[in-house]
Amino acid sequence: MNQPCIDVLGIGNAIVDIVAEVDESFLADFDLAKDGMHLVDHDMATRLLDACEPVTMMSGGSVANTIAGLAAIGGNGGFVGRVKDDTLGQRFAGDLRSQGVVFATPAAADGPETGRSLILVTPDGHRTMCTWLGASVDLGVADLEADAMSARVVLLEGYLMDAPEGHEVFRKAAGMAAAAGGKVAMSLSDAACVDRHRDDLHPFLHDHVDIVFANEAETLSLFPGESFSAASRGLADEVSIAVVTRSEKGSMVFSPGSVFEIESVMTKVVDATGAGDLYAAGFLYGYTQELSLDRAARIANVCSSEVIGQFGARVTSDLRASIARTLG
C-alpha cells in the first residue's frame, strides 16, 4: 500500500449490496429468519433476486462500509478485501477509491464473481441479509502487506471467520499490527457468526484485540445463558475497550475503570442496514483523533442515526455537517 499514515485499515468481505423492500411473507416463503445474515449459494442468491424488485445497488461489506464512513467524516482509511475483475468488482473498487480510501488488493482474474448481498428490508425498517460471498472468500494471508499494517488501528470483520483462511488471516493481521505498534479492533458482525465461532473468539479477543464492537444480540451470543449485564461485563474483561450498541437504547462503552452510557439520536428508521458499521466509523474517527471515548461514542451515534434514515449502508448526506449540527 505504501501509505503508512492510514488511521484505520479495514480487513473484510468485499461485497456489493442490493437493497429490496419486501413484506414479512417474502421472508416466510423463503424460510429466512428476520434480522439475520444468511450465507447462500449462487443459485439461491439468483432465485431471491428474481423474486423481488431492488430499490438500489451500492458497494457494501460491513468493514468496507465503516472505512467509507470514516473517510466521509475526514479520516484516512484503507481496505483489504477480494473482488473479481468484473463489473461489480470494478464498481466496488471505484466507489471506495472515489472517497479517498486506499484499496490496493489486486482483483482476481479467475474464480468466483464478486460477492453480493441481497438486503431485504421489511416495512418496519429491519433488514435481513442473504449473502453470497463470491470472490471475497479467497482473501488470504498473501493479501496482507506489512506496510499497510502500520495503520493506527487495524479493524477485522467477524464475518471473515467463515472464510477458509479467515482464522489464519485474523491471527496474521493481528500479529503484524501489534508488531507495527498499532491497535487491533474487531466487529463481531452477527450473532449467528458468533455462535459458529464462539470457542475461537474468546481466546482471540483476549489475546489479540484492543477494541471490540458488538450489538446486544452478539454480546449475549458470546456469553450464552448470561444476562445482558453479565455478558457485557464479560466482554469488557476480554479487551481494553468494549463498545456495545443497543439500537434505540443507545450504546455503552466500557474501558478500565469507566462505563459510558450514550443516548441514541432519535430518527425515523427507514433501513437499519449499516447502523453498526457507521457507528464503528464514528467511534474510530474519534478514537484516532484522540478524542475522549464519550465524545467518540456521541459522534458514532450521529453517524448511525444518519445511515438508518436512508436506504443502504453508504451515507449520502454530509456526515461532518450532521456531526457539527448535532454535537456542536
Buried (B, 14 or more C-beta within 10 A) or exposed (E): BEBEEBBBBBBBBBBBBBBBBBEEEBBEEBEBEEBBBBBBEEEBBEEBBEEBEEBBBBBBBBBBBBBBBBBBBEBBBBBBBBBBBBEBBBBBBEBBEEBEBBBBBEBBEEEBBBBBBBBBBBEEBBBBBBBBBBBBBBBBEEBBBEEBBBBBBBBBBBBBBBBEBBBEBBBBBBBBBBEBEBBBBBBBBBBBBBEBBEEEBBEBBEEBBBBBBBBBBBBBBBBEEBEBEEBBBBBBEBBEBBBBBBBEEBBBBBBEEEEBEBEBBEBEBBBBBBBBBBBBBBBBBBBBBEBEBEBBBBBBBBBBBBBBBBBBBBBEEEBEEBBEEBEE
